[in-house]
Amino acid sequence: MSHGDTVLILGATGMVGGHALEHALAHPQVKEVRTLGRRKLAQEHPKLRQWVAADLVKLDDEACFQGVTACLFCVGAYTGALDSTAFRRINVDLPLTMARALQRQSPDARYALLSGQGADRSEKSRVQFARDKGAAENQLAALGLGGFATFRPGYIYPVVPRKEPNLGYVISRWIYPLIRRHTKFSIPSDVLAKVMVEVALQPMRQEIWENEDMRRHSVAKG
């Protein structure tokens, strides 16, 4: 693929999206990085262009989707942080709305979704997280985008210290030295983001990326 890709990142203020932004800005294949979010980033860079919208589900301006090569959806919500309706809006409605806008403006663009381990494409799981992630994957895969890949991390280890959102994450961070040995269960945040960027910049031949797939890809690329 020739140089000069334009990458759009949704959720660049988050843990994974922030790393994706760093990798995309530094990547020699990328000529422009765009972000779309509810607030502007403090960061400035010659490659960076930013769009801000109060409500991402009801966009009035789709200019940021024009001429895009690859889109990374890195927006997410922690289980228990929102009620079921708001949770589904973020995990299903929002990624689908963004993908449809992308398809209208850049029909050949590739789309990388930050999903989650256990995503259930039967959509019958008793766990809303699994149902919603499975529903999002199903609907995005059916759109007929220029390419679609879904990334299913288990525990995402924050390589940059942060205030953990709940007790479960506090415990996971504490036991990470043990679970990191088992490649099925966890992945560092920067590794996940880098793999998403690298995969999005190439023709997508693999749709589902589990922890082990991402770790193998990271090791192979060095």
Buried (B, 14 or more C-beta within 10 A) or exposed (E): EEEEBBBBBBBBBBBBBBBBBBBBBEBEBBEBBBBBBEEEBEBEEEBBEBBEBEEBEEBEEBEBBBEBBBBBBBBBBEBEEBEEEEBBBBBBBBBBBBBBBBBEBBEEBBBBBBBBBEBBBEBEBEEEBBBBBBBBBBBBBEEEBBBBBBBBBBBBBBEEEEEBEEEEBEEBBEEBEEBBEEBEBBBBBBBBBBBBBBBBBBEBEEEBBBBEBBBBBBEEEE
